[in-house]
Amino acid sequence: MSKFIKIKRGLNIKLVGEAEKVISDLPMPDTVALKPPNFIGVVPKLMVKEGDEVQAGTVLFYDKNNEAIKFSSPVSGEVVEIARGEKRKILEIRILADKETKYVHFDKTKPGNLSREEIIGTLLNSGAWPFIRQRPFGIIASPEQQPKSIFISAFDSSPLSPDYDFIMIGQDEAFQTGLEVLKKLTSGKVHLNIKAETYSGLFSNAKGVEINRISGPHPAGNVGVQIHHIDPVNKGESVWCISPQDVVILGRLFLEGKFDCSKVVALTGSQITNPKYYKTIAGCAIKNILADGQPKNGDNRIISGNVLTGQQISGDGYLNFYDAQLTVIPEGNEPEFMGWLAPGLNKFSHSRTFFSWLNPGKKHELNTNLHGEERPFVVTGEYEKVFPMDIYPVHLLKSILIEDIEMMENLGIYEVVEEDFALCEFVCTSKIESQHIIRMGLDLIRKEFS
């Protein structure tokens, strides 16, 4: 039975630089990269070497911990560089892309005619399986397990987030086929969660899934918040999740018989002169997108993802595997006269330190300045105001810091990942890196029980 969920706690951060509802087609980027560090817990074993020719769908590496999970090239071309870091850790596999993509061919079949095992086999062999992630731990789903349900958040509530109602226009057939694939993977329900006010025919008319309507401020669009209110994860259980554009990639695999990683990316941020949407490929080099978006002069920070959870990358870097957003904001490393003592008429504040609450509809130009440094953990009650789960966030963070696994379990560690604590980190008086602490706790438990 469909549900209506109203999220009351949270915070909408309105920023300058929202993408205009225009999609530009860019030429195939010169290079594309697959980054093993994007996949938590994966230890890569290379299947290619520099100089090898690959096609879209050719396996580049697999996970040493689970050899069935393979990672394939999103384009055809030549492997030009395998970038390594400390202790020869593989950071990027860079491919010089062909102007016209050649594909490894897979069988075109209707998911309804296949067994669960056959569908899993196709997803694994094509390299499409990594698009499916699981809770707990926020890692790639285990094909040996069966989830109690699968979740798709059809909207993103984070700052300057892409509008899926817009970018999914015309993807009806591939999206519905992707849903048919997901239905085969669980004996439970596939939950498609949409904004309460959405009128998208693609999402509202989806068949064979449970459509839930969600309202409220960010993080209402976080799939973890939706899971918590609809089908919470307990110890020993797993719930899988996937983004709408990745559902389309699964659908195209079965409709067209090829691993087509085309996606639409939103270029956003106050430092972008021409923010809009771009049709490109997963793992694309971002320099062509930035050149068209015309970043303003100055010391800018480029983020793969949004300002709360994204990762800083260089101007000649590559989009992260799961991201559909590229954000550019000022660094904010210039000294500020009087600091927080200044009146701050144009500053944003959740705690009413400044005057942004007098004009809640105003969009702000925020930079990366922390306005302070890390200090002792002060209990202010700010976390609870923006954390819409029945979990004590401060207690959970402290249990992780003392590595008390039993307490972490009792306080709900299995229900959260980093992004669920992004707002807590944003409003934190003590400047605590909450997201980093949550990942430490998840990795500790996963290692303990592996």
Salt bridges, closest charged atoms under 4 A:
GLU18 OE1 - LYS363 NZ 3.40
ASP30 OD1 - LYS99 NZ 3.81
ASP52 OD1 - LYS49 NZ 3.43
GLU81 OE1 - ARG94 NH1 2.69
GLU92 OE1 - ARG94 NE 2.60
ASP98 OD2 - LYS102 NZ 3.23
ASP163 OD2 - LYS21 NZ 3.65
GLU180 OE1 - LYS183 NZ 3.53
GLU210 OE1 - LYS189 NZ 2.95
GLU210 OE2 - HIS191 ND1 3.73
ASP231 OD1 - LYS148 NZ 3.04
GLU237 OE1 - LYS148 NZ 2.85
GLU256 OE1 - LYS258 NZ 3.80
ASP260 OD2 - ARG252 NE 3.51
ASP292 OD2 - LYS276 NZ 3.29
GLU331 OE2 - ARG301 NE 3.06
GLU336 OE2 - LYS347 NZ 2.47
GLU336 OE1 - HIS371 ND1 3.67
GLU382 OE1 - HIS350 ND1 3.06
GLU382 OE2 - LYS385 NZ 3.34
ASP390 OD1 - ARG9 NH2 3.98
GLU409 OE2 - LYS235 NZ 3.27
GLU415 OE1 - HIS228 ND1 2.74
GLU418 OE2 - ARG439 NE 2.75
GLU419 OE2 - ARG135 NH2 3.51
ASP420 OD2 - ARG135 NH1 3.43
ASP443 OD1 - ARG439 NH1 3.13
ASP443 OD1 - ARG446 NH2 2.97
